């Protein structure tokens, strides 16, 4: 059970791992990285709030909806250092650019982006832009948008606990093995966020998010034999877009 002190320390640690926000953490705290993984969806509260504030300010300034949608995407990307987008691009390049797991992992580690990565970002960011543009037309869009940010990070710990490490280095490996209990706690936070944002339809969205994460996990297992930080980032992006599209389909 998480103590009251953990409820403060763990979100701060999760923010330091998943964003570029100036969070000061003692080096010894990172030894608890796996235990703190339950707080990954809490990071979504911060990024979702930043998205809503930036979109809201754009709208108050009289800017068109498409500008607000771009700000809602851009500000969280700045806050996270494009960590998840980079993971998606690396996975696209590696999974479909390599002939065997070793080559795929080598390509994923390369800082240069290839054709698959460019196309993956182009398609996913276009979908995100279009979805958020339509969501901003709704009367109540703030809580649903935050809920999607939260839920898209809620199953990352489950993926990390379910798959072995594909390599012996990297961010995901440094976090360590996440327990099933910690993964379940994170998933529960995601479900609660979706219920708050969408009432009972949130259960359907939770199922869709779980399916999206499962698809990424299965592809990663086949392509590289497990998970890496890039795979976790890709799962966040795919899950977020799946939830956004499912939300649009319900209206």
C-alpha positions as CSV (number, residue, x, y, z in Angstrom):
1,X,0.0,0.0,0.0
2,X,1.3,3.5,-0.9
3,X,2.0,5.6,2.2
4,X,1.0,9.3,2.4
5,X,4.6,10.2,1.7
6,X,4.7,8.0,-1.4
7,X,1.6,9.9,-2.7
8,X,3.9,13.0,-2.9
9,X,7.2,11.4,-3.8
10,X,6.0,9.0,-6.5
11,X,4.2,11.5,-8.7
12,X,7.3,13.8,-8.5
13,X,9.5,10.9,-9.5
14,X,7.2,10.0,-12.4
15,X,7.2,13.6,-13.6
16,X,11.0,13.6,-13.6
17,X,11.1,10.4,-15.7
18,X,8.3,11.2,-18.2
19,X,8.7,15.0,-18.7
20,X,11.3,17.7,-19.0
21,X,9.7,19.8,-16.3
22,X,12.3,21.1,-13.7
23,X,11.5,18.6,-11.0
24,X,14.3,18.2,-8.5
25,X,14.8,14.6,-7.4
26,X,17.6,13.1,-5.3
27,X,19.6,10.5,-7.2
28,X,18.7,7.9,-4.5
29,X,15.0,8.4,-5.3
30,X,15.4,6.7,-8.7
31,X,16.0,3.4,-6.9
32,X,12.2,3.6,-6.3
33,X,11.4,4.1,-10.0
34,X,9.6,0.8,-10.4
35,X,7.5,1.3,-7.3
36,X,6.6,4.8,-8.4
37,X,5.2,3.6,-11.8
38,X,1.7,3.7,-10.4
39,X,1.9,7.5,-10.8
40,X,2.5,7.5,-14.6
41,X,-1.2,8.4,-15.2
42,X,-0.8,11.2,-12.7
43,X,1.7,12.7,-15.2
44,X,-1.3,12.8,-17.6
45,X,-3.1,15.2,-15.3
46,X,-0.2,17.6,-15.7
47,X,0.2,17.3,-19.5
48,X,-3.6,17.3,-20.0
49,X,-4.0,20.4,-17.9
50,X,-1.2,22.1,-19.9
51,X,-3.0,21.2,-23.1
52,X,-6.3,22.6,-21.9
53,X,-4.7,25.8,-20.6
54,X,-2.8,26.4,-23.8
55,X,-5.9,25.7,-25.9
56,X,-8.1,27.9,-23.6
57,X,-5.7,30.8,-23.8
58,X,-5.6,30.6,-27.6
59,X,-9.4,30.6,-27.7
60,X,-9.6,33.6,-25.3
61,X,-7.2,35.5,-27.5
62,X,-9.6,35.0,-30.4
63,X,-7.4,32.6,-32.3
64,X,-9.2,30.0,-34.5
65,X,-9.9,26.5,-33.3
66,X,-7.1,25.0,-35.4
67,X,-4.6,27.2,-33.6
68,X,-5.9,26.1,-30.3
69,X,-5.7,22.5,-31.4
70,X,-2.0,22.9,-32.4
71,X,-1.2,24.5,-29.0
72,X,-3.0,21.7,-27.2
73,X,-0.6,19.3,-29.0
74,X,2.5,21.4,-28.9
75,X,2.7,22.4,-25.3
76,X,2.6,18.9,-23.9
77,X,5.2,17.8,-26.5
78,X,7.5,20.6,-25.2
79,X,6.8,19.5,-21.6
80,X,7.6,15.9,-22.3
81,X,10.5,16.6,-24.6
82,X,8.7,14.7,-27.4
83,X,9.7,11.5,-25.5
84,X,6.7,9.5,-26.5
85,X,6.7,10.8,-30.1
86,X,10.3,9.9,-30.4
87,X,9.5,6.4,-29.1
88,X,6.8,5.9,-31.7
89,X,9.1,7.1,-34.5
90,X,12.0,4.8,-33.3
91,X,9.6,1.8,-33.1
92,X,8.3,2.4,-36.6
93,X,11.8,2.6,-38.0
94,X,13.1,-0.4,-36.1
95,X,10.1,-2.7,-36.4
96,X,9.7,-2.3,-40.1
97,X,13.3,-1.4,-41.1
98,X,15.1,-4.3,-39.6
99,X,15.3,-8.0,-40.5
100,X,15.8,-9.4,-37.1
101,X,15.5,-8.4,-33.4
102,X,19.1,-7.3,-33.1
103,X,19.0,-5.1,-36.2
104,X,15.7,-3.6,-35.1
105,X,17.0,-2.7,-31.7
106,X,20.1,-1.2,-33.3
107,X,17.9,1.0,-35.6
108,X,15.7,2.0,-32.7
109,X,18.7,3.2,-30.7
110,X,20.0,5.3,-33.7
111,X,19.2,9.0,-33.1
112,X,18.5,9.5,-36.8
113,X,14.9,9.2,-38.1
114,X,14.0,7.2,-41.1
115,X,11.1,7.1,-43.6
116,X,8.9,4.8,-41.4
117,X,9.4,7.1,-38.4
118,X,8.6,10.2,-40.4
119,X,5.4,8.6,-41.9
120,X,4.4,7.4,-38.5
121,X,4.6,10.8,-36.9
122,X,2.9,12.5,-39.9
123,X,-0.1,10.1,-39.7
124,X,-0.4,10.1,-35.9
125,X,0.0,13.8,-35.4
126,X,-2.5,14.5,-38.2
127,X,-5.0,12.2,-36.5
128,X,-4.3,13.9,-33.1
129,X,-4.8,17.4,-34.6
130,X,-8.0,16.5,-36.4
131,X,-9.4,14.7,-33.3
132,X,-8.6,17.5,-30.9
133,X,-9.9,20.1,-33.3
134,X,-13.3,18.4,-33.3
135,X,-13.2,17.9,-29.5
136,X,-12.7,21.6,-29.0
137,X,-16.0,22.2,-30.8
138,X,-17.8,20.4,-27.9
139,X,-19.3,22.3,-25.1
140,X,-17.4,20.4,-22.4
141,X,-13.9,19.4,-23.6
142,X,-11.6,20.1,-20.7
143,X,-12.2,17.1,-18.4
144,X,-12.5,14.6,-21.3
145,X,-9.2,15.8,-22.8
146,X,-7.4,15.5,-19.4
147,X,-8.9,12.0,-18.9
148,X,-7.5,10.9,-22.3
149,X,-4.0,12.1,-21.2
150,X,-4.3,10.2,-18.0
151,X,-5.7,7.0,-19.5
152,X,-3.1,6.9,-22.3
153,X,-0.4,6.6,-19.6
154,X,-2.2,4.3,-17.3
155,X,-1.4,1.0,-19.1
156,X,2.3,1.8,-19.7
157,X,3.2,0.1,-16.4
158,X,1.1,-2.9,-17.3
159,X,3.0,-3.3,-20.6
160,X,6.3,-3.0,-18.7
161,X,5.3,-5.6,-16.2
162,X,4.0,-8.0,-18.8
163,X,6.9,-8.0,-21.3
164,X,10.6,-8.7,-20.6
165,X,13.2,-6.1,-21.3
166,X,14.3,-6.3,-24.9
167,X,17.8,-4.9,-24.1
168,X,20.0,-4.6,-21.0
169,X,20.2,-0.8,-21.2
170,X,17.9,2.2,-21.7
171,X,15.3,4.1,-19.7
172,X,12.8,1.2,-19.3
173,X,15.5,-1.1,-18.1
174,X,16.8,1.4,-15.6
175,X,13.3,1.6,-14.1
176,X,13.4,-2.1,-13.3
177,X,10.8,-4.7,-13.1
178,X,7.3,-3.3,-12.3
179,X,5.1,-5.5,-10.1
180,X,1.7,-6.5,-11.3
181,X,0.2,-4.8,-8.3
182,X,1.8,-1.4,-9.3
183,X,0.6,-1.9,-12.8
184,X,-3.0,-2.6,-11.6
185,X,-2.9,0.6,-9.5
186,X,-2.0,2.6,-12.5
187,X,-4.7,1.0,-14.6
188,X,-7.3,1.7,-12.0
189,X,-6.4,5.4,-12.0
190,X,-6.9,5.4,-15.8
191,X,-10.3,3.8,-15.5
192,X,-11.4,6.2,-12.8
193,X,-10.3,9.1,-15.0
194,X,-12.3,7.8,-17.9
195,X,-15.4,7.3,-15.7
196,X,-15.1,10.9,-14.5
197,X,-14.7,12.2,-18.0
198,X,-17.2,10.0,-19.8
199,X,-19.4,8.3,-17.2
200,X,-20.3,4.7,-18.1
201,X,-18.9,5.2,-21.7
202,X,-15.6,5.4,-19.9
203,X,-15.7,1.6,-19.5
204,X,-15.9,1.2,-23.3
205,X,-13.0,3.6,-23.7
206,X,-11.0,1.7,-21.1
207,X,-11.5,-1.5,-23.1
208,X,-10.4,0.3,-26.3
209,X,-7.3,1.7,-24.5
210,X,-6.4,-1.8,-23.3
211,X,-6.8,-3.2,-26.8
212,X,-4.5,-0.5,-28.2
213,X,-1.9,-1.2,-25.6
214,X,-2.2,-5.0,-26.2
215,X,-1.7,-4.6,-29.9
216,X,1.5,-2.6,-29.4
217,X,2.7,-5.1,-26.8
218,X,2.1,-8.1,-29.2
219,X,3.9,-6.4,-32.1
220,X,6.9,-5.5,-29.8
221,X,7.0,-9.1,-28.6
222,X,7.2,-10.4,-32.1
223,X,9.6,-7.8,-33.5
224,X,12.1,-7.3,-30.6
225,X,11.2,-9.9,-28.0
226,X,10.0,-7.5,-25.4
227,X,9.7,-3.9,-24.4
228,X,12.0,-0.8,-24.3
229,X,11.4,2.8,-23.5
230,X,10.6,3.4,-27.1
231,X,7.9,0.7,-27.0
232,X,6.4,2.3,-23.9
233,X,6.3,5.7,-25.6
234,X,4.8,4.2,-28.7
235,X,2.1,2.5,-26.6
236,X,1.2,5.9,-25.1
237,X,0.8,7.5,-28.5
238,X,-1.2,4.7,-30.0
239,X,-3.5,4.5,-27.0
240,X,-4.1,8.3,-26.9
241,X,-5.0,8.4,-30.5
242,X,-7.3,5.3,-30.2
243,X,-9.1,7.0,-27.3
244,X,-9.5,10.3,-29.1
245,X,-10.9,8.6,-32.2
246,X,-13.3,6.5,-30.1
247,X,-14.4,9.7,-28.4
248,X,-15.2,11.3,-31.7
249,X,-17.1,8.2,-32.9
250,X,-19.4,8.4,-29.9
251,X,-20.6,11.9,-30.7
